[in-house]
């Protein structure tokens, strides 16, 4: 897509730790595109008139199924959040499919481990916060913008709930095992803080907590990537559409 950002997939761990995590600050990255009323409705009508989605199985991940409509919705949601137009090319579909495989692996682990899931009331609160942040609390403007991307408020609410579930899984499963030593903090400080303003760097004591958070996130990211690779090897994944592999 030349200079445009990818509209379909950031590696799963990247959602949490490199900018698309469902934290309060990161919700700002789920950027809504503000369509005018006329343009938004016109585009929505065009999409409804021309897009026919056949909901068929595309991939199986163990006993879980990824459908064609999930792949298309994944592309639309990621594009909406990134503020770009959806890309339905073969490469984009593959990226979206691989992202969904990762999600299914996490979903299965959450079910086996009896992790708490985001209740509907909290999902609605996340949607309301998103509307406030990006559409000045105008639910109708959000609906029109989503319609222009072939989506509904329920699609976005489910997406935000899923992101909250995933962040909870990351925090409970990987972060507690991360240990950061004084040497780690000092090395990061020397290489990333002191070199920025060598004449008057911020004292280590003032930035230690932030450095520890950064290093913890990086290592949890690495551990999640390793876990996903191992789960892919242990799980029977069948691509019913060869171009998705």
VOBA-1610 file (N, C-alpha, C; in pm, whole numbers, padded with zeros to 5 digits, always signed):
BEGIN
Unk+00082-00121+00000Unk+00000+00000+00000Unk+00085+00125+00000Unk+00203+00116-00050Unk+00298+00226-00055Unk+00316+00287+00083Unk+00279+00416+00099Unk+00309+00486+00223Unk+00201+00471+00327Unk+00090+00406+00297Unk-00014+00391+00397Unk+00025+00288+00500Unk-00028+00304+00622Unk-00005+00203+00723Unk-00084+00078+00688Unk-00034-00037+00735Unk-00106-00161+00713Unk-00243-00150+00776Unk-00345-00193+00704Unk-00481-00176+00755Unk-00535-00304+00814Unk-00456-00409+00820Unk-00516-00533+00864Unk-00451-00596+00985Unk-00321-00580+01004Unk-00260-00657+01111Unk-00137-00592+01169Unk-00137-00581+01301Unk-00015-00561+01377Unk+00005-00692+01450Unk+00129-00743+01465Unk+00145-00867+01539Unk+00072-00857+01671Unk+00015-00969+01715Unk-00072-00967+01832Unk-00007-00900+01950Unk+00119-00933+01978Unk+00187-00871+02091Unk+00203-00722+02070Unk+00211-00680+01944Unk+00225-00538+01916Unk+00103-00459+01955Unk-00014-00520+01952Unk-00135-00451+01998Unk-00118-00407+02142Unk-00059-00497+02224Unk-00048-00467+02364Unk+00062-00368+02393Unk+00175-00384+02326Unk+00296-00321+02376Unk+00358-00222+02280Unk+00304-00209+02160Unk+00366-00116+02066Unk+00263-00020+02007Unk+00158+00010+02085Unk+00076+00122+02042Unk-00071+00097+02023Unk-00116-00028+02010Unk-00259-00051+01991Unk-00321-00123+02109Unk-00257-00121+02223Unk-00311-00186+02341Unk-00434-00111+02391Unk-00531-00184+02447Unk-00654-00122+02495Unk-00635-00057+02631Unk-00535+00029+02647Unk-00518+00106+02768Unk-00582+00242+02744Unk-00610+00318+02851Unk-00674+00449+02830Unk-00599+00537+02732Unk-00465+00544+02744Unk-00389+00630+02652Unk-00392+00575+02512Unk-00391+00444+02499Unk-00383+00384+02366Unk-00515+00390+02292Unk-00626+00418+02363Unk-00753+00432+02292Unk-00746+00545+02191Unk-00654+00639+02213Unk-00638+00750+02119Unk-00593+00701+01983Unk-00534+00582+01977Unk-00486+00530+01850Unk-00598+00464+01770Unk-00713+00442+01835Unk-00826+00386+01762Unk-00901+00502+01698Unk-00842+00557+01597Unk-00891+00683+01542Unk-01011+00661+01451Unk-01122+00731+01483Unk-01238+00727+01397Unk-01223+00826+01284Unk-01277+00790+01170Unk-01272+00881+01056Unk-01405+00954+01048Unk-01403+01086+01051Unk-01525+01165+01056Unk-01576+01192+00915Unk-01680+01120+00879Unk-01745+01141+00750Unk-01857+01243+00767Unk-01884+01316+00665Unk-02002+01403+00669Unk-02126+01315+00663Unk-02239+01369+00705Unk-02363+01292+00707Unk-02397+01239+00570Unk-02390+01324+00469Unk-02428+01282+00335Unk-02330+01180+00279Unk-02201+01209+00292Unk-02100+01119+00237Unk-02102+00985+00309Unk-02119+00989+00441Unk-02121+00864+00517Unk-02238+00777+00479Unk-02356+00836+00470Unk-02475+00758+00433Unk-02463+00706+00290Unk-02410+00787+00201Unk-02397+00744+00062Unk-02304+00624+00052Unk-02193+00632+00123Unk-02097+00521+00118Unk-02156+00397+00182Unk-02227+00414+00293Unk-02288+00300+00358Unk-02389+00232+00266Unk-02470+00312+00197Unk-02567+00255+00104Unk-02497+00180-00008Unk-02386+00238-00056Unk-02311+00173-00163Unk-02258+00039-00118Unk-02205+00035+00004Unk-02150-00091+00057Unk-02260-00195+00072Unk-02376-00152+00127Unk-02485-00246+00148Unk-02539-00300+00017Unk-02534-00218-00086Unk-02590-00259-00214Unk-02498-00354-00288Unk-02366-00339-00267Unk-02274-00413-00352Unk-02202-00527-00282Unk-02192-00522-00147Unk-02111-00622-00077Unk-02196-00737-00030Unk-02169-00855-00080Unk-02237-00976-00037Unk-02132-01068+00023Unk-02140-01094+00153Unk-02041-01175+00221Unk-02097-01315+00246Unk-02031-01415+00192Unk-02070-01553+00216Unk-01992-01601+00337Unk-02063-01633+00447Unk-01995-01667+00571Unk-01959-01815+00571Unk-01843-01845+00520Unk-01796-01983+00513Unk-01668-01997+00594Unk-01639-02118+00635Unk-01518-02144+00713Unk-01396-02121+00624Unk-01297-02050+00678Unk-01174-02023+00605Unk-01054-02092+00668Unk-01052-02101+00802Unk-00941-02162+00875Unk-00998-02232+00997Unk-00941-02346+01034Unk-00972-02407+01163Unk-00846-02403+01249Unk-00866-02365+01375Unk-00756-02358+01471Unk-00793-02452+01585Unk-00744-02576+01579Unk-00793-02676+01673Unk-00941-02699+01646Unk-01024-02677+01747Unk-01168-02691+01731Unk-01237-02559+01698Unk-01160-02450+01688Unk-01218-02320+01660Unk-01215-02291+01510Unk-01311-02212+01465Unk-01325-02182+01323Unk-01315-02032+01300Unk-01240-01994+01198Unk-01234-01856+01150Unk-01310-01850+01019Unk-01408-01764+01011Unk-01489-01755+00891Unk-01441-01644+00799Unk-01489-01648+00677Unk-01456-01544+00578Unk-01502-01408+00627Unk-01620-01402+00689Unk-01670-01272+00736Unk-01585-01217+00849Unk-01527-01303+00931Unk-01437-01255+01037Unk-01313-01190+00978Unk-01261-01248+00872Unk-01142-01190+00808Unk-01175-01053+00750Unk-01287-01043+00683Unk-01326-00915+00624Unk-01351-00811+00734Unk-01419-00854+00840Unk-01445-00760+00951Unk-01315-00718+01019Unk-01220-00810+01031Unk-01091-00777+01091Unk-01020-00667+01011Unk-01025-00680+00878Unk-00963-00579+00791Unk-01033-00445+00809Unk-01166-00446+00811Unk-01242-00321+00825Unk-01215-00255+00960Unk-01214-00333+01067Unk-01193-00276+01200Unk-01053-00216+01214Unk-00952-00288+01166Unk-00816-00237+01176Unk-00800-00109+01094Unk-00861-00106+00975Unk-00854+00014+00892Unk-00923+00132+00960Unk-01039+00105+01019Unk-01113+00211+01089Unk-01029+00267+01204Unk-00968+00179+01282Unk-00888+00222+01396Unk-00763+00298+01353Unk-00706+00260+01240Unk-00584+00325+01191Unk-00612+00448+01106Unk-00738+00471+01073Unk-00771+00588+00993Unk-00731+00575+00848Unk-00737+00453+00793Unk-00704+00430+00652Unk-00819+00355+00586Unk-00814+00347+00455Unk-00916+00270+00383Unk-00884+00121+00390Unk-00985+00036+00399Unk-00959-00108+00405Unk-00897-00161+00277Unk-00806-00254+00292Unk-00736-00315+00180Unk-00772-00463+00178Unk-00839-00507+00073Unk-00884-00646+00065Unk-00797-00729-00030Unk-00675-00687-00050Unk-00584-00762-00136Unk-00551-00897-00072Unk-00492-00986-00150Unk-00457-01118-00100Unk-00359-01108+00017Unk-00262-01018+00006Unk-00164-01002+00114Unk-00231-00952+00242Unk-00324-00859+00228Unk-00394-00805+00343Unk-00480-00913+00408Unk-00545-00993+00326Unk-00628-01102+00381Unk-00541-01203+00457Unk-00422-01232+00406Unk-00333-01324+00476Unk-00292-01268+00612Unk-00259-01141+00615Unk-00218-01079+00741Unk-00333-01081+00842Unk-00452-01047+00796Unk-00568-01050+00884Unk-00595-01192+00934Unk-00581-01290+00846Unk-00604-01429+00884Unk-00504-01474+00990Unk-00377-01439+00972Unk-00275-01480+01069Unk-00299-01412+01204Unk-00345-01290+01201Unk-00377-01221+01324Unk-00491-01292+01397Unk-00592-01334+01322Unk-00706-01403+01382Unk-00665-01539+01438Unk-00570-01606+01373Unk-00519-01732+01427Unk-00460-01707+01566Unk-00380-01603+01579Unk-00322-01569+01709Unk-00432-01542+01812Unk-00535-01469+01771Unk-00645-01438+01862Unk-00716-01565+01908Unk-00737-01659+01817Unk-00804-01783+01853Unk-00721-01864+01952Unk-00589-01861+01937Unk-00502-01932+02030Unk-00512-01871+02170Unk-00514-01740+02177Unk-00529-01673+02306Unk-00668-01701+02364Unk-00769-01693+02280Unk-00906-01718+02324Unk-00919-01858+02384Unk-00860-01955+02319Unk-00865-02093+02370Unk-00797-02103+02506Unk-00681-02038+02519Unk-00608-02042+02646Unk-00686-01974+02758Unk-00755-01866+02724Unk-00837-01797+02824Unk-00953-01884+02870Unk-01010-01960+02778Unk-01119-02050+02814Unk-01069-02164+02903Unk-00954-02221+02866Unk-00899-02331+02945Unk-00857-02285+03084Unk-00805-02162+03092Unk-00759-02109+03219Unk-00866-02037+03299Unk-00988-02033+03244Unk-01102-01968+03312Unk-01071-01822+03346Unk-01011-01753+03252Unk-00987-01610+03270Unk-01120-01534+03261Unk-01132-01429+03341Unk-01252-01346+03334Unk-01257-01274+03200Unk-01377-01261+03148Unk-01397-01189+03022Unk-01468-01057+03049Unk-01453-00965+02957Unk-01513-00833+02973Unk-01665-00843+02964Unk-01738-00801+03068Unk-01885-00807+03063Unk-01941-00705+02964Unk-02062-00728+02923Unk-02125-00641+02824Unk-02132-00496+02872Unk-02159-00477+03002Unk-02170-00341+03054Unk-02037-00266+03039Unk-01927-00336+03065Unk-01797-00272+03050Unk-01765-00244+02904Unk-01806-00336+02816Unk-01786-00315+02673Unk-01859-00189+02627Unk-01981-00170+02677Unk-02056-00051+02641Unk-01990+00075+02696Unk-01929+00063+02814Unk-01858+00177+02871Unk-01735+00212+02788Unk-01665+00110+02738Unk-01551+00134+02651Unk-01594+00203+02522Unk-01707+00159+02468Unk-01759+00222+02346Unk-01796+00367+02373Unk-01857+00393+02488Unk-01895+00531+02523Unk-01770+00618+02538Unk-01665+00563+02599Unk-01540+00639+02615Unk-01478+00669+02479Unk-01483+00570+02390Unk-01430+00591+02255Unk-01508+00701+02184Unk-01640+00698+02198Unk-01725+00799+02135Unk-01694+00938+02190Unk-01674+00947+02319Unk-01640+01074+02381Unk-01506+01127+02331Unk-01408+01038+02324Unk-01273+01079+02286Unk-01262+01121+02141Unk-01336+01054+02053Unk-01314+01072+01909Unk-01431+01135+01834Unk-01548+01138+01897Unk-01666+01193+01827Unk-01744+01289+01916Unk-01676+01344+02017Unk-01738+01445+02104Unk-01871+01397+02159Unk-01874+01269+02198Unk-01992+01205+02258Unk-02111+01196+02162Unk-02086+01213+02033Unk-02194+01207+01933Unk-02205+01064+01880Unk-02296+00986+01937Unk-02312+00846+01898Unk-02357+00832+01754Unk-02436+00928+01705Unk-02483+00921+01567Unk-02367+00943+01470Unk-02276+01035+01504Unk-02159+01057+01418Unk-02072+00932+01413Unk-02057+00865+01527Unk-01981+00740+01529Unk-02049+00636+01442Unk-02181+00625+01454Unk-02254+00524+01375Unk-02236+00548+01226Unk-02244+00673+01185Unk-02228+00706+01043Unk-02086+00674+00996Unk-01987+00709+01078Unk-01848+00681+01041Unk-01824+00531+01030Unk-01877+00455+01125Unk-01864+00309+01119Unk-01934+00253+00996Unk-02054+00304+00967Unk-02127+00257+00850Unk-02049+00281+00722Unk-01978+00394+00719Unk-01894+00424+00603Unk-01781+00326+00585Unk-01747+00252+00692Unk-01644+00149+00685Unk-01704+00008+00682Unk-01836+00001+00667Unk-01902-00130+00662Unk-01912-00196+00797Unk-01918-00115+00905Unk-01920-00167+01041Unk-02039-00112+01118Unk-02061-00167+01238Unk-02167-00121+01327Unk-02107-00090+01464Unk-02179-00013+01547Unk-02130+00011+01683Unk-02107-00120+01760Unk-02189-00221+01734Unk-02168-00350+01801Unk-02035-00413+01761Unk-01997-00399+01634Unk-01868-00450+01589Unk-01755-00385+01669Unk-01761-00254+01685Unk-01655-00183+01756Unk-01659-00215+01904Unk-01778-00226+01962Unk-01790-00261+02103Unk-01729-00398+02129Unk-01755-00494+02041Unk-01697-00628+02056Unk-01545-00623+02043Unk-01497-00539+01951Unk-01353-00524+01932Unk-01286-00468+02057Unk-01345-00365+02117Unk-01287-00305+02237Unk-01290-00403+02354Unk-01398-00481+02364Unk-01406-00582+02470Unk-01299-00689+02450Unk-01279-00728+02326Unk-01177-00828+02296Unk-01038-00776+02330Unk-01011-00651+02300Unk-00883-00593+02335Unk-00863-00589+02486Unk-00969-00558+02560Unk-00960-00557+02706Unk-00932-00698+02758Unk-00996-00798+02699Unk-00971-00937+02737Unk-00824-00974+02713Unk-00774-00935+02599Unk-00637-00970+02562Unk-00535-00903+02654Unk-00561-00778+02688Unk-00470-00709+02779Unk-00472-00774+02917Unk-00590-00815+02960Unk-00601-00885+03088Unk-00520-01014+03086Unk-00531-01088+02975Unk-00454-01212+02960Unk-00305-01184+02966Unk-00261-01082+02896Unk-00119-01047+02896Unk-00071-01013+03036Unk-00147-00930+03106Unk-00106-00885+03238Unk-00102-00999+03339Unk-00196-01092+03327Unk-00204-01201+03424Unk-00109-01315+03390Unk-00088-01339+03262Unk-00011-01456+03221Unk+00139-01428+03209Unk+00178-01312+03159Unk+00319-01288+03126Unk+00388-01184+03213Unk+00322-01076+03246Unk+00389-00970+03319Unk+00440-01013+03458Unk+00366-01093+03534Unk+00415-01129+03667Unk+00548-01203+03665Unk+00579-01271+03556Unk+00703-01349+03550Unk+00824-01266+03508Unk+00801-01142+03468Unk+00911-01057+03422Unk+00987-01000+03542Unk+01119-01014+03539Unk+01204-00956+03643Unk+01301-00857+03579Unk+01306-00739+03635Unk+01394-00633+03585Unk+01498-00602+03691Unk+01626-00617+03657Unk+01733-00593+03753Unk+01778-00447+03749Unk+01854-00407+03851Unk+01911-00272+03853Unk+02003-00251+03733Unk+02075-00358+03696Unk+02165-00349+03581Unk+02086-00324+03452Unk+01971-00387+03439Unk+01886-00365+03322Unk+01844-00219+03313Unk+01801-00165+03425Unk+01755-00026+03429Unk+01868+00070+03397Unk+01983+00046+03456Unk+02097+00135+03434Unk+02144+00130+03289Unk+02144+00010+03231Unk+02186-00004+03092Unk+02090+00072+03000Unk+01959+00057+03024Unk+01860+00129+02943Unk+01878+00279+02959Unk+01904+00322+03082Unk+01921+00465+03109Unk+02041+00520+03031Unk+02152+00447+03037Unk+02272+00493+02965Unk+02249+00501+02815Unk+02181+00402+02759Unk+02168+00392+02615Unk+02052+00473+02557Unk+01952+00505+02639Unk+01833+00568+02584Unk+01795+00701+02649Unk+01839+00726+02769Unk+01802+00851+02837Unk+01918+00948+02843Unk+02028+00901+02895Unk+02143+00991+02913Unk+02197+01042+02780Unk+02179+00965+02673Unk+02232+01007+02544Unk+02146+01111+02475Unk+02020+01124+02517Unk+01930+01221+02453Unk+01969+01363+02491Unk+01994+01383+02620Unk+02037+01515+02668Unk+02162+01496+02753Unk+02274+01468+02689Unk+02397+01437+02765Unk+02441+01549+02858Unk+02407+01673+02825Unk+02450+01785+02909Unk+02372+01791+03040Unk+02241+01756+03032Unk+02157+01763+03153Unk+02050+01654+03150Unk+02090+01528+03158Unk+01992+01419+03155Unk+01909+01417+03283Unk+01786+01366+03271Unk+01703+01350+03390Unk+01769+01250+03483Unk+01768+01274+03613Unk+01829+01180+03708Unk+01765+01043+03697Unk+01844+00940+03714Unk+01793+00804+03706Unk+01680+00781+03805Unk+01690+00839+03921Unk+01587+00819+04023Unk+01450+00870+03978Unk+01449+00969+03890Unk+01322+01026+03845Unk+01258+00944+03734Unk+01338+00870+03660Unk+01284+00796+03545Unk+01288+00645+03565Unk+01335+00600+03681Unk+01348+00456+03704Unk+01215+00382+03684Unk+01107+00433+03741Unk+00978+00364+03732Unk+00933+00351+03586Unk+00952+00457+03509Unk+00913+00452+03368Unk+00998+00351+03291Unk+01127+00348+03321Unk+01215+00253+03253Unk+01173+00109+03287Unk+01140+00085+03412Unk+01098-00050+03451Unk+00971-00090+03377Unk+00879+00004+03360Unk+00757-00026+03287Unk+00787-00060+03141Unk+00876+00017+03080Unk+00913-00006+02940Unk+00978-00143+02923Unk+01071-00174+03009Unk+01141-00303+02999Unk+01048-00419+03027Unk+00958-00402+03122Unk+00860-00508+03151Unk+00772-00533+03029Unk+00727-00425+02965Unk+00643-00439+02847Unk+00719-00508+02734Unk+00845-00472+02714Unk+00924-00532+02607Unk+00942-00682+02630Unk+00968-00720+02753Unk+00992-00862+02780Unk+00863-00943+02779Unk+00754-00883+02824Unk+00626-00951+02813Unk+00590-00970+02666Unk+00622-00871+02585Unk+00602-00878+02440Unk+00678-00997+02383Unk+00805-01008+02420Unk+00888-01118+02372Unk+00834-01253+02417Unk+00792-01262+02544Unk+00740-01388+02597Unk+00610-01428+02528Unk+00526-01329+02498Unk+00401-01359+02428Unk+00429-01410+02287Unk+00522-01347+02218Unk+00558-01392+02083Unk+00607-01537+02086Unk+00692-01569+02184Unk+00745-01705+02196Unk+00633-01804+02224Unk+00541-01765+02313Unk+00428-01852+02346Unk+00341-01878+02223Unk+00314-01774+02146Unk+00232-01790+02026Unk+00298-01883+01925Unk+00428-01870+01908Unk+00500-01959+01816Unk+00489-02104+01862Unk+00503-02127+01991Unk+00492-02263+02044Unk+00351-02318+02027Unk+00251-02235+02053Unk+00112-02279+02040Unk+00078-02313+01895Unk+00132-02237+01802Unk+00109-02267+01660Unk+00165-02405+01624Unk+00280-02439+01681Unk+00341-02568+01651Unk+00261-02683+01712Unk+00197-02658+01827Unk+00124-02763+01896Unk-00020-02778+01849Unk-00066-02682+01773Unk-00207-02680+01736Unk-00226-02717+01589Unk-00327-02796+01560Unk-00360-02830+01421Unk-00433-02711+01359Unk-00367-02646+01265Unk-00424-02530+01197Unk-00443-02568+01050Unk-00566-02562+01004Unk-00599-02603+00867Unk-00651-02483+00791Unk-00586-02453+00679Unk-00628-02342+00594Unk-00716-02399+00482Unk-00844-02370+00491Unk-00939-02418+00391Unk-00932-02337+00264Unk-00870-02219+00273Unk-00842-02136+00156Unk-00691-02119+00150Unk-00629-02179+00050Unk-00484-02185+00044Unk-00415-02050+00041Unk-00480-01947-00012Unk-00414-01817-00025Unk-00402-01745+00108Unk-00460-01800+00216Unk-00453-01736+00347Unk-00330-01779+00426Unk-00261-01880+00379Unk-00148-01935+00455Unk-00017-01859+00427
//
